[in-house]
Amino acid sequence: MGRIRNVSSHRVTPLETGWQAVAVEPGAVDHPSRLAERTLAWLPALVPGTAASLLRAAGPFDIDRPPPLDTRDWWYRTDVALPPAEGGAVFLRFDGLATLAEVWLDDEPVLRSDNMFLAHTVDVTRWAGGTRRLALRFRSLAAALQERRARPRWKTRLVDAPHLRWFRTTLLGHIPGWCPPVPPVGPWRPVSVEHHVGISVEQADLRASVVGEGGSVTVDLRVRTWSPVRGATVRVGEGSAALACEAVGEGVWRLRGEARLGSVERWWPHTHGEPRLYPVQVDVTLEGGASLSLDAGRVGFRTVELSTADGGFALSVNGVPVFCRGACWTPLDVVSLGGTEKDYAEALDLARSAGMNMLRVGGTMVYEDDRFYEACDARGILVWQDFMFANMDYPAEDAAFTANVRREAEQFLSRVQGSPSLTVLCGNSEAEQQAAMMGLAPAVWTGPLFEKVLPEAGAALRPDVPYWRSSPSGGAMPFHTRTGVTHYYGVGAYLRPMEDARRAGVRFASECLAFANVPEDSTIERTLADGEAAAHHPKWKARVPRDPGAGWDFEDVRDHYVGVLFGVEPARLRYSDLARYLALGRVTSSEVMRATLAEFRRPGSTCHGALVWFFRDLWPGAGWGVVDSTGLPKAAYYGLKRASGNVLLSLSDEGLDGLDLNVTNDSGSALDAELEVAFYRDGEVVVARGRAPAIVPARGSVRLSAEAMAGHFMDSTYAYRFGPPGHELAVASLFERSSGRLLQRAFHFAHAAMAARRGDVGLEAVAFPGADGSHTVRLRAKRFVQAASFETPGHVPEDNYFHLAPGDERTVVLRPRPSARAFRGFVHALNAATPVRIELAPAEAAGPREGSQS
């Protein structure tokens, strides 16, 4: 069934309480009637939830070494009150069962499922009007993996069980090196009782499309009713249209038609406009006058075009090219694979606040909950959606497997059929890359699943969304950078110099910039509750991501760039000053991500999108996430935020051509600006300065030479090296010309030694409390401040790890988390000898002045 969200006459009762669960040896109990023959230690169970989530709720749970999960059979049971049918029908709905599941009602089998991504609806009307025993058995996946099966054409190194290719389940929990060993087992999505009265929707097809300046919504419903249909109407916003009603079977009707709106506001990604949505409702009148309302959710009117001209990969929304920036999404809770509406809202608000306009749901994850897509619709965040395939040679030659996949794809696409945020459909993650890297011929890289089955499903149900066969793919080798889509780890895992971001000629990076990003101290304490030091404790290292078979991990990658940026030996620094080592590690991730994304977005770049690997950690530690597993942003998050805004000012090292000031404007109106560049030595002495006006066109960019602005040669990049550098720091500033308001600053260092020189930077910090529990901190600095960061337990800054120009003033709002206590804290800086205490302003003191940069 498609996008019908609610029917006025239906009563839906979630089955969330009263569940029990128990694990038994594989095959020991094959029918619910035999459960009574054994003495079993039943546990209270959470539904929706997994075996791991019920064990976590039951007591101490070590996510690093959980008890056996999919090596055993798990039984769930509850008593369910089924309402009387009352002339309607009663159904049990299972939105997701992981993975090999059987369902009984009063000991009678009613369902078998071997695909965790499928939802099932079971007609239980003949049991209606009484309390029944519902039992679910989840067979051991580990046992099933031991069965003999046909060999693949190649073996993946990503997972520890290559036969997983036969089973439609997530790879989460099966990937050693970067995922906790918690494979999902159980009713991971909701279970409910649905009482359908008057009407039951059996099939729904609802599509929104742009027609000239207006829009069209086409509706094609197949419904079962308990009295004849006399009329139906579809309502879209303020518009409406009658639907044709045709009897197509006994009690079955087809309702179809189209509502046209002469003028609509387009749905835009938030970086380019407003994500306008329109509610859709279908009203059905039955014989006798009964009127029923079907809520079809909200739709948006937009177009998406994919250009692959000259080997590129460029997306346009509503005819406007969009640079896609963001991250790869992970489940909010890797144990339960779920989240509340509030959880989704908070996480996606954080992504939007960072300027991210695209999130990728990768093939190693799960199809997300409806609330994720609806929240992306509402916030103007584009979704790159992989189908749930990754790194393996899937058995497309097996007819039953292919039919299962086709049903999975069609059900998912029907579920998100009206979602305007869905922007790219991708067949898989790294299947082609895996085969190619093993030296196999191109004919072996792909197959009918990705060439036929999935693109056909997409064309049938979401023809408005472009399909891409594999991420990465498009070049002579799938992972080559200058054609199609790449997973770019030149800057990153492959330890290439920072200049490689330009040399690689990336067209679109659907993954990039993976580092073991150091979390804040509060999360480190959560990870190492025994008080052990980070960076070498076994639990810390166990959670540092690594590629299977590699002799290095992503902490080594981060350390390499610490040495590049700061001219230190990370191992020696870790030995002598662990706090300094962690601080430089945090700033390194932030600066490398900021600089690389700014390079991808500069004028003249070939790149049209970059998505960081990951948005959020799967567990506490130095994971790939730019946000930790508790939802707290890391330093890397703020680096991305500085490079992701609608208007971006950056400085680029052009070698012998000196420094360039680059301004990119994604907004729909031209920017009338004034640019300034200043060069400093000793952290405060100006050695040169220049200003120039600039009109930055709407959705365009400009580039100016720093030396041309200064009016004379000064070796701004220290490329000519005629003696020691004449400056250490360049600061570019972007002002709104009409008001003189500072919009943005960018910084460039002549060499890596600045952070090594610590002293008094003349930093002051004063906090002004707000009525909502927030605090606005005003920072003032006499000299240059490098990577100012807040140590404010329980309070999250809107910006962090930022530089302050000499003599600068900056205000930052800090908001409390639910666990926050009284506000207190310090401001740290890499080049400050000691942290600065944040002073609380007197109650009668005026707040920070208007217009301060924040």
C-alpha positions in Angstrom: 0.0 0.0 0.0 1.2 3.5 -0.8 1.2 6.8 0.9 -2.2 6.8 2.6 -1.3 7.9 6.1 -4.7 7.7 7.8 -8.3 6.9 7.1 -10.9 8.7 9.3 -12.9 5.5 9.9 -9.9 3.3 10.8 -8.8 2.5 14.3 -5.2 1.6 14.7 -3.9 0.2 17.9 -0.1 -0.1 18.3 1.0 -3.3 20.0 3.8 -1.9 22.1 3.2 -3.4 25.6 2.7 -6.8 27.2 5.4 -8.5 25.1 7.7 -11.2 26.3 10.7 -12.7 24.5 13.1 -15.6 25.0 16.0 -17.1 23.2 16.4 -20.8 22.5 18.9 -23.0 20.6 18.3 -23.1 16.9 15.4 -25.5 16.0 14.8 -26.4 19.7 11.2 -25.1 19.5 9.4 -25.2 16.2 5.9 -24.4 17.2 4.4 -22.1 19.9 2.5 -24.9 21.5 5.8 -26.5 22.5 7.0 -23.4 24.4 5.0 -24.6 27.5 7.0 -27.8 27.5 10.2 -26.0 28.5 11.2 -23.9 31.5 12.2 -20.6 29.9 13.4 -17.3 31.3 11.1 -14.9 29.5 12.1 -11.2 29.4 9.9 -8.1 29.0 10.3 -7.0 25.4 10.2 -3.7 23.6 8.2 -3.5 20.4 9.2 -2.0 18.1 12.6 -3.2 19.0 15.2 -5.8 18.7 16.7 -8.6 20.8 19.6 -6.3 21.5 17.4 -3.5 22.7 15.4 -5.8 25.1 18.7 -7.0 26.5 19.9 -3.4 26.9 16.7 -2.6 28.8 16.9 -5.7 31.0 20.3 -4.9 32.6 24.0 -4.3 31.9 24.6 -4.6 28.2 28.1 -4.4 26.7 27.7 -3.2 23.1 31.3 -4.3 22.4 30.6 -7.9 23.5 26.9 -8.5 23.5 25.5 -11.9 24.2 24.7 -14.1 21.2 21.9 -12.6 19.1 21.4 -14.2 15.7 23.1 -17.4 16.7 19.8 -18.4 18.5 16.1 -18.5 17.8 14.1 -15.8 19.4 10.4 -16.1 20.4 8.2 -13.2 21.1 4.6 -13.5 22.4 1.8 -11.3 23.6 -2.0 -11.4 24.1 -3.8 -9.2 21.7 -7.4 -8.0 21.9 -8.9 -8.0 18.4 -12.0 -5.8 18.1 -15.3 -7.0 16.7 -15.4 -6.7 12.9 -18.7 -4.8 13.0 -19.2 -5.1 9.3 -15.6 -4.2 8.5 -12.3 -6.1 8.7 -9.5 -6.5 11.2 -5.8 -6.8 10.3 -2.5 -7.4 12.0 0.2 -5.2 10.5 3.9 -5.9 10.8 6.1 -3.1 9.5 9.3 -5.0 9.7 10.4 -8.4 11.0 14.2 -9.1 11.2 14.8 -11.4 9.4 13.6 -15.1 9.1 10.3 -14.8 10.8 7.2 -16.9 11.4 3.9 -15.7 12.9 1.2 -17.6 14.6 -2.2 -16.5 16.0 -3.7 -18.9 18.5 -1.1 -21.5 17.3 -2.2 -21.2 13.7 0.5 -20.0 11.2 -0.5 -16.8 9.5 2.7 -15.4 8.0 6.3 -16.3 7.0 8.8 -13.6 6.1 12.4 -13.7 4.9 12.9 -10.0 4.3 13.4 -7.5 7.1 12.6 -4.6 4.7 9.1 -5.8 3.9 5.9 -4.8 5.7 3.0 -7.3 5.9 -0.7 -7.0 6.5 -2.6 -10.1 7.6 -6.4 -10.3 7.6 -7.4 -11.7 10.9 -11.1 -10.9 10.7 -12.2 -14.5 11.4 -10.5 -14.2 14.8 -12.1 -10.8 15.6 -13.9 -10.1 18.8 -11.7 -11.8 21.3 -8.3 -12.0 23.0 -5.8 -14.1 21.1 -2.2 -15.3 21.6 0.2 -13.8 19.1 3.6 -15.6 18.8 6.5 -14.7 16.6 9.6 -16.8 15.9 12.8 -15.4 14.5 15.0 -18.2 13.3 18.7 -18.0 13.8 20.3 -16.3 10.8 23.7 -17.5 11.8 22.4 -21.1 11.5 20.9 -20.4 8.1 24.2 -19.0 6.9 25.8 -22.4 7.5 23.7 -24.0 4.8 25.4 -24.9 1.5 24.7 -22.4 -1.3 26.1 -21.5 -4.7 29.4 -19.7 -4.5 29.6 -16.0 -5.5 31.7 -14.7 -8.4 33.7 -12.8 -5.9 33.9 -12.6 -2.1 33.6 -9.4 -0.2 36.0 -8.4 2.6 33.4 -6.1 4.1 31.3 -8.6 6.1 32.3 -11.7 8.0 29.6 -14.0 6.4 29.6 -14.0 2.5 26.4 -16.0 2.4 24.6 -12.9 3.7 24.2 -12.1 0.0 21.2 -14.5 0.0 19.3 -12.8 2.8 17.5 -9.5 2.7 18.8 -8.0 5.9 21.0 -5.1 6.8 24.7 -5.5 6.9 24.8 -3.5 10.2 26.0 -5.8 13.0 27.9 -7.9 10.5 30.7 -5.5 9.6 33.8 -5.9 11.8 35.9 -2.8 12.0 33.3 -0.1 12.1 30.1 -1.4 13.4 29.1 -2.8 16.8 28.3 -6.5 16.7 24.5 -6.1 17.2 22.7 -7.7 14.2 19.0 -6.9 14.3 16.7 -9.7 15.4 13.0 -9.2 16.1 10.1 -6.9 15.4 12.2 -3.9 14.7 9.4 -1.8 13.2 5.9 -1.3 14.7 3.3 -4.1 15.1 -0.4 -2.9 15.2 -4.0 -4.0 15.0 -6.0 -2.1 12.3 -9.8 -2.1 12.3 -11.0 -1.0 8.9 -14.5 0.3 8.9 -16.3 1.3 5.7 -13.3 1.2 3.5 -9.9 -0.5 3.2 -7.2 0.7 0.9 -5.6 -2.2 -1.0 -3.4 -0.2 -3.3 -2.4 3.4 -3.7 -0.6 5.3 -6.4 -0.2 9.1 -5.8 2.1 11.3 -7.8 2.8 15.0 -7.8 4.4 16.7 -10.9 5.1 20.2 -12.2 3.0 21.4 -15.1 4.2 24.7 -16.4 3.8 27.2 -13.6 1.3 24.9 -11.9 1.1 21.4 -10.6 -0.7 18.1 -11.0 -1.5 15.4 -8.5 -2.7 12.1 -10.0 -4.5 9.6 -7.8 -5.2 5.9 -8.5 -6.6 4.0 -5.6 -7.9 0.5 -5.3 -10.2 0.2 -2.3 -12.6 -2.4 -0.7 -15.8 -1.0 0.7 -18.7 -2.4 2.6 -21.2 -0.4 0.6 -21.1 1.0 -2.9 -19.0 4.1 -3.6 -21.1 7.1 -4.8 -18.4 9.7 -5.3 -14.8 10.7 -4.5 -12.8 13.9 -4.5 -9.1 14.6 -4.2 -8.1 17.9 -2.5 -4.6 19.4 -2.9 -4.2 22.5 -0.9 -7.0 24.8 -1.9 -7.7 22.9 -5.2 -9.9 19.8 -5.7 -11.1 17.5 -8.5 -13.6 14.7 -8.7 -12.3 11.1 -9.1 -13.8 8.5 -11.5 -15.2 5.6 -9.5 -15.3 2.2 -11.1 -16.3 -1.1 -9.6 -13.6 -3.7 -10.5 -14.7 -6.6 -8.4 -17.1 -7.6 -5.6 -16.8 -4.8 -3.1 -13.6 -3.5 -4.9 -13.5 0.0 -6.5 -10.9 1.9 -8.4 -10.8 5.6 -7.8 -8.7 7.7 -10.1 -8.3 11.2 -11.4 -6.1 14.3 -11.5 -6.2 17.6 -9.6 -4.5 20.5 -11.4 -3.4 23.7 -9.8 -2.8 26.6 -12.1 -0.1 28.1 -9.9 2.1 26.4 -7.2 5.0 27.4 -5.1 7.9 25.0 -5.9 9.6 22.8 -3.3 13.3 23.7 -3.0 16.2 22.4 -1.0 16.6 24.9 1.9 19.8 26.3 0.6 18.0 27.5 -2.5 14.5 28.4 -1.4 11.6 27.3 0.7 10.5 23.6 0.8 6.8 24.3 0.2 4.5 21.3 0.8 0.8 20.8 0.0 -1.6 18.5 2.0 -3.5 15.9 -0.1 -6.8 14.3 1.0 -9.2 12.0 -0.7 -12.9 12.2 0.4 -15.1 9.2 -0.4 -18.9 9.1 -0.2 -20.6 5.8 0.2 -24.2 4.8 -0.4 -26.3 6.0 2.4 -24.3 9.2 2.8 -21.4 8.1 4.9 -18.3 10.2 4.2 -14.7 9.0 4.7 -11.5 11.0 4.6 -8.2 9.5 3.5 -5.0 11.4 4.5 -2.4 11.1 1.8 0.2 13.1 3.5 1.9 16.1 1.9 3.5 16.5 -1.5 5.9 19.0 -3.1 6.2 20.2 -6.6 9.7 20.2 -8.0 11.7 18.8 -10.9 15.0 17.0 -10.6 17.4 16.6 -13.6 20.7 14.7 -13.7 23.3 15.9 -16.2 26.2 13.5 -17.1 27.6 15.7 -19.9 31.3 15.3 -20.4 31.4 12.5 -17.9 30.1 14.6 -15.0 27.4 14.1 -12.5 25.4 17.3 -11.7 21.9 17.6 -10.2 19.5 20.5 -10.9 16.3 21.2 -8.9 13.7 23.2 -10.7 16.2 23.9 -13.4 18.8 25.4 -11.0 22.1 23.6 -10.5 22.6 22.6 -6.9 25.9 21.8 -5.2 24.9 19.0 -2.9 26.7 19.0 0.4 26.0 16.9 3.5 26.8 13.5 4.8 25.9 9.8 4.8 23.1 9.0 7.2 23.2 6.3 9.9 20.4 5.0 12.1 19.9 7.1 15.2 20.2 4.0 17.4 22.1 1.1 16.0 20.7 -1.2 18.7 17.0 -0.7 18.0 17.3 0.8 14.5 14.6 3.2 15.6 14.0 6.7 16.9 11.1 9.0 18.0 9.8 11.8 16.0 11.6 14.1 18.3 14.9 12.2 17.7 14.5 12.7 13.9 13.6 16.3 14.3 16.6 17.1 16.4 19.1 15.2 14.2 17.8 16.7 10.9 17.6 20.2 12.4 21.3 19.8 13.3 22.0 18.8 9.7 20.1 21.7 8.3 21.7 24.2 10.7 25.1 23.1 9.3 24.0 24.0 5.8 23.7 20.4 4.7 21.2 20.1 1.8 21.7 16.3 1.1 21.9 13.1 3.1 22.7 9.7 1.7 21.1 6.6 3.0 23.7 4.0 2.0 23.3 0.4 1.0 24.8 -0.9 4.3 22.1 0.7 6.4 18.3 0.3 6.3 15.4 2.0 4.5 14.5 4.7 7.0 11.3 5.3 8.8 8.6 7.4 7.2 9.3 10.1 9.7 12.8 10.5 8.3 11.6 11.2 4.8 8.7 13.5 6.0 11.2 15.4 8.1 13.5 15.8 5.1 10.6 17.0 3.1 9.7 19.6 5.7 13.3 20.9 6.1 14.3 21.0 2.4 17.0 18.3 2.7 17.6 16.2 -0.4 17.9 12.4 0.0 20.2 10.2 -2.0 18.7 6.8 -1.5 20.6 3.5 -2.0 18.7 0.3 -2.3 20.0 -2.0 0.5 22.8 -3.7 -1.4 26.5 -3.3 -0.7 29.8 -4.9 -1.7 28.5 -8.4 -2.5 27.7 -10.5 -5.6 23.9 -11.0 -5.1 22.2 -14.1 -6.5 20.1 -12.4 -9.2 20.0 -15.7 -11.1 17.7 -17.1 -8.3 14.1 -16.3 -9.3 12.7 -16.3 -5.8 15.4 -13.9 -4.6 14.8 -11.5 -7.5 11.0 -11.5 -6.9 11.7 -10.7 -3.3 13.9 -7.8 -4.2 11.3 -6.5 -6.7 8.6 -6.5 -4.0 11.0 -4.8 -1.6 11.8 -2.0 -4.0 8.2 -1.5 -5.0 7.0 -1.4 -1.5 9.6 1.1 -0.5 9.0 3.4 -3.5 5.3 3.3 -2.9 5.9 4.3 0.7 7.8 7.4 -0.4 6.0 8.1 -3.6 4.9 11.6 -2.7 8.2 12.6 -1.0 9.8 15.6 -2.9 13.1 15.2 -1.0 13.9 11.9 -2.8 16.5 13.0 -5.3 18.6 10.1 -6.4 17.9 6.3 -6.4 21.1 4.2 -6.5 21.3 0.5 -7.0 24.0 -0.3 -4.5 27.0 0.8 -2.5 30.5 -0.4 -3.7 29.4 -3.6 -5.4 31.1 -2.6 -8.6 34.1 -1.2 -6.7 34.5 -4.4 -4.8 34.6 -6.5 -8.0 36.9 -4.1 -9.8 39.4 -3.9 -7.0 39.7 -7.6 -7.1 40.9 -7.4 -10.7 37.7 -8.8 -12.3 36.6 -7.9 -15.8 33.9 -5.2 -16.2 31.4 -7.7 -17.4 31.4 -9.2 -13.8 30.9 -5.9 -12.0 27.2 -5.6 -12.2 24.1 -7.6 -13.1 20.3 -7.7 -13.7 19.4 -6.4 -10.3 21.1 -3.1 -10.9 20.7 -3.0 -14.6 17.0 -4.0 -14.9 15.0 -4.9 -11.7 15.7 -1.8 -9.6 15.7 0.8 -12.4 12.4 -0.6 -13.7 10.9 -0.2 -10.3 12.1 3.3 -10.0 10.8 4.2 -13.5 7.4 2.8 -12.7 6.9 4.4 -9.3 9.2 7.4 -9.1 9.9 8.4 -12.7 10.8 11.9 -11.4 13.9 10.6 -9.6 17.1 9.8 -11.6 18.6 6.3 -11.1 22.3 5.6 -10.8 23.6 2.0 -11.0 26.2 1.9 -8.2 28.0 4.2 -5.9 30.7 4.7 -7.0 30.6 4.2 -10.8 30.9 5.9 -14.1 34.6 5.9 -14.8 37.0 3.4 -16.4 37.3 2.1 -12.9 34.3 2.6 -10.7 36.4 4.5 -8.1 38.2 6.8 -10.5 37.5 10.4 -9.7 37.2 12.4 -12.9 34.1 10.7 -14.3 30.7 10.0 -12.7 30.4 9.4 -9.0 33.3 8.6 -6.8 34.0 7.7 -3.2 36.8 10.2 -2.7 39.4 9.3 0.0 42.5 10.9 -1.6 42.5 13.5 1.1 41.8 11.0 3.9 42.5 7.3 3.8 45.0 7.4 1.0 47.1 10.2 2.7 47.3 12.4 -0.4 48.3 16.0 0.1 45.6 18.6 0.5 46.2 19.8 -3.1 44.8 16.4 -4.3 41.3 17.7 -3.7 41.9 19.9 -6.8 44.1 17.5 -8.8 41.6 14.6 -8.5 39.0 16.5 -10.6 36.2 15.0 -8.6 32.8 15.3 -10.3 30.6 14.1 -7.4 31.7 12.5 -4.1 28.9 10.4 -2.7 31.3 9.5 0.1 34.4 11.4 1.2 36.5 12.7 4.1 36.4 9.8 6.6 38.4 10.4 9.7 38.3 9.0 13.3 36.8 12.3 14.5 37.6 12.9 18.2 34.4 13.6 20.3 34.1 16.1 23.1 35.5 15.2 26.6 32.0 14.4 27.9 31.6 11.6 25.3 35.1 10.3 25.9 34.2 10.0 29.6 31.1 8.1 28.5 33.2 5.8 26.4 35.9 5.2 29.0 33.8 5.1 32.1 36.7 3.5 34.1 38.7 6.8 33.7 41.3 5.4 31.3 43.0 7.7 28.8 41.8 7.9 25.3 43.8 7.0 22.2 45.4 3.8 23.4 42.8 2.1 25.7 41.5 -1.2 24.1 37.9 0.0 24.3 38.8 3.3 22.5 40.8 1.5 19.8 38.0 -1.1 19.3 35.7 1.7 18.3 38.1 3.4 16.0 37.0 2.5 12.5 39.2 0.4 10.2 39.0 -1.4 6.9 39.1 -5.2 7.2 42.6 -6.5 6.4 44.3 -3.1 6.6 47.4 -2.6 8.8 46.1 0.9 9.8 43.0 2.5 11.1 41.4 5.9 10.6 43.1 7.3 13.7 46.3 6.9 11.8 44.8 8.8 9.0 43.9 11.7 11.2 47.3 11.7 12.8 48.9 12.0 9.4 47.1 15.2 8.8 47.8 16.5 12.3 51.5 16.3 11.2 50.8 18.0 7.9 48.8 20.9 9.4 50.7 21.5 12.6 54.2 20.2 11.9 54.3 17.9 15.0 54.9 14.2 15.5 51.5 12.9 16.7 52.9 9.8 18.4 55.4 11.8 20.4 52.7 14.4 21.3 50.3 11.7 22.5 53.0 10.4 24.7 53.8 13.8 26.3 50.6 15.8 26.2 47.4 13.7 25.5 45.1 16.7 25.9 47.0 18.7 23.3 47.1 15.6 21.0 43.3 15.3 21.2 42.8 19.1 20.7 44.9 19.1 17.6 43.1 16.0 16.3 39.8 17.7 16.7 40.9 20.8 14.9 42.6 18.8 12.1 39.4 17.0 11.2 37.5 20.3 11.2 40.1 22.2 9.1 40.6 19.4 6.5 36.9 19.0 6.0 36.3 22.7 5.7 39.2 23.3 3.3 38.3 20.3 1.1 34.7 21.2 0.8 35.6 24.9 0.1 37.9 23.6 -2.6 35.1 21.6 -4.2 32.8 24.7 -4.1 35.3 27.3 -5.3 34.7 29.0 -8.7 36.0 26.8 -11.5 35.7 23.5 -9.6 34.5 20.5 -11.5 32.7 19.1 -8.4 28.9 19.3 -8.0 28.5 17.5 -4.7 30.3 16.0 -1.6 28.9 13.9 1.2 31.0 13.1 4.2 31.1 9.6 5.6 29.2 9.7 8.3 26.8 12.2 9.8 26.5 10.5 13.1 28.5 7.8 15.0 27.0 4.4 15.5 28.4 4.2 19.1 30.4 6.5 21.5 34.0 7.0 20.4 36.2 8.4 17.7 34.0 7.3 14.9 33.5 8.6 11.4 30.6 10.8 12.5 30.7 14.5 12.5 28.1 14.2 15.3 28.6 11.7 18.1 26.2 8.9 19.0 24.6 11.1 21.7 23.7 13.8 19.2 26.5 16.2 20.2 28.4 17.9 17.4 32.1 17.3 17.0 34.7 19.8 15.8 34.3 18.3 12.3 30.7 19.3 12.2 31.6 23.0 12.7 34.2 22.8 10.0 31.6 21.5 7.5 29.2 24.1 8.7 31.6 26.9 7.8 32.0 25.6 4.3 28.3 24.7 3.7 26.4 28.0 3.9 24.5 29.6 1.2 27.2 32.2 0.9 30.8 30.9 1.2 33.9 33.0 1.5 37.2 31.1 1.2 40.9 31.7 0.5 42.7 29.4 -1.9 46.4 28.9 -2.4 47.1 29.3 -6.1 50.9 28.8 -5.7 52.9 31.4 -7.7 49.6 33.2 -8.5 49.2 34.0 -4.8 46.0 33.9 -2.7 42.6 34.1 -4.2 39.4 35.3 -2.4 36.5 33.1 -3.6 32.8 34.0 -2.9 30.1 31.5 -3.8 26.4 32.6 -3.6 23.7 29.9 -3.7 20.9 32.3 -2.9 18.4 33.5 -5.4 19.4 37.2 -5.2 22.7 38.9 -6.1 25.0 39.9 -3.2 26.3 43.5 -3.2 29.4 43.1 -1.1 32.7 44.6 -0.1 35.7 42.3 0.3 38.8 43.0 2.5 42.0 41.1 3.0 44.6 41.8 5.7 48.0 40.2 6.3 49.4 39.9 9.9 52.6 39.0 11.7 53.0 38.3 15.4 49.3 37.7 15.7 48.3 41.4 15.6 50.6 43.6 13.4 49.1 44.5 10.0 51.6 44.4 7.2 49.2 44.9 4.3 45.6 45.5 3.7 43.3 46.0 0.7 39.5 46.3 -0.1 37.5 45.9 -3.3 33.7 45.9 -4.1 32.2 42.7 -5.6 28.8 41.9 -7.0 28.2 38.2 -6.6 25.4 37.1 -8.9 22.5 35.0 -7.7 23.6 31.4 -7.7 27.0 32.4 -9.0 30.5 33.2 -7.8 33.4 35.7 -8.0 37.2 35.4 -7.6 39.6 38.2 -6.7 43.4 38.2 -6.2 44.5 39.1 -2.7 47.7 40.7 -4.0 45.7 42.8 -6.5 43.6 44.0 -3.6 46.7 44.8 -1.5 48.2 46.6 -4.5 51.7 45.1 -4.4 53.6 41.8 -4.4 54.0 40.2 -1.0 54.4 36.5 -1.6 51.0 35.9 -0.1 51.3 32.1 -0.3 55.0 32.0 0.6 55.7 30.3 -2.8 58.7 32.3 -3.9 60.5 32.1 -0.6 62.8 35.1 -0.9 63.8 35.0 2.8 61.5 34.3 5.7 57.8 34.9 5.3 56.7 38.5 5.7 53.4 37.5 7.4 52.0 34.5 9.1 48.3 35.0 8.7 45.9 36.3 6.0 42.3 37.2 7.0 39.6 37.8 4.3 36.4 39.5 5.3 33.1 39.8 3.5 30.8 42.7 4.2 27.3 43.6 3.1 28.0 46.9 1.3 24.8 48.7 2.1 25.0 48.2 5.9 28.7 47.4 6.4 27.6 44.3 8.3 30.3 41.5 8.5 29.0 38.4 6.9 31.9 36.0 7.0 35.6 35.6 7.5 38.2 33.2 6.1 41.7 32.5 7.3 44.9 31.3 5.6 48.2 30.4 7.4 51.6 30.9 5.7 53.0 27.9 7.6 52.1 25.3 10.2 53.9 26.5 13.2 51.3 29.1 14.5 49.6 26.7 16.9 53.0 25.8 18.5 53.4 29.3 19.8 51.2 29.7 22.8 50.9 32.8 24.8 48.5 35.5 26.0 46.0 36.3 23.1 44.1 38.8 25.1 40.8 36.8 25.0 37.8 37.8 27.1 34.5 35.8 27.4 31.3 37.1 29.0 28.0 35.2 29.1 24.5 36.8 29.0 21.6 34.5 30.0 18.6 34.2 27.8 15.0 33.7 28.9 14.9 30.2 27.2 17.8 28.9 29.2 20.4 29.7 26.5 23.5 31.8 27.0 25.0 34.2 24.6 28.7 34.4 25.0 30.6 37.5 23.8 34.2 36.9 22.9 36.8 39.7 22.4 40.4 39.2 21.4 43.4 41.5 21.2 45.5 39.1 19.1 44.6 36.3 16.7 42.9 33.4 18.3 43.2 30.0 16.7 40.3 27.5 17.0 38.4 28.9 19.9 36.4 26.2 21.5 33.9 26.0 24.4 34.1 23.7 27.5 30.6 24.2 28.8 29.2 20.9 30.2 25.6 20.3 29.1 25.5 23.4 26.8 25.9 23.1 23.0 27.4 26.1 21.0 25.9 27.1 17.7 29.5 27.5 16.5 32.7 26.1 17.8 36.4 25.7 16.9 36.5 29.0 15.0 39.2 31.6 14.6 39.1 35.2 15.7 40.9 37.9 13.8 43.1 40.4 15.8 40.8 42.9 17.6 37.7 40.9 16.7 34.5 40.5 18.6 32.2 37.5 18.3 28.9 36.3 19.9 27.9 32.7 20.1 24.7 31.2 21.5 24.9 28.1 23.6 21.8 26.1 24.3 21.2 23.6 27.1 20.8 19.9 26.6 18.2 18.1 28.8 20.9 17.0 31.2 22.4 20.6 31.6 23.2 22.0 35.0 24.1 25.6 35.9 26.0 27.3 33.2 29.7 27.5 33.6 32.8 26.9 31.6 35.9 27.9 29.7 37.1 28.9 26.3 40.1 27.2 24.9 42.3 28.1 21.9 45.2 26.3 20.3 47.5 29.3 20.6 46.4 30.4 24.1 48.7 29.5 27.0 45.7 28.8 29.3 41.9 28.5 29.0 39.8 31.6 29.7 37.0 31.4 32.2 33.6 32.5 30.9 32.4 35.3 33.2 28.7 35.7 33.9 27.4 39.2 33.2 25.7 41.0 36.0 21.9 40.6 35.8 21.5 44.3 34.9 24.1 44.2 32.1 23.0 44.8 28.5 23.3 41.9 26.1 25.7 41.8 23.1 25.0 44.5 20.6 23.1 43.8 17.4 25.0 42.8 14.4 27.8 40.9 16.0 29.0 38.0 13.9 27.6 34.7 15.0 
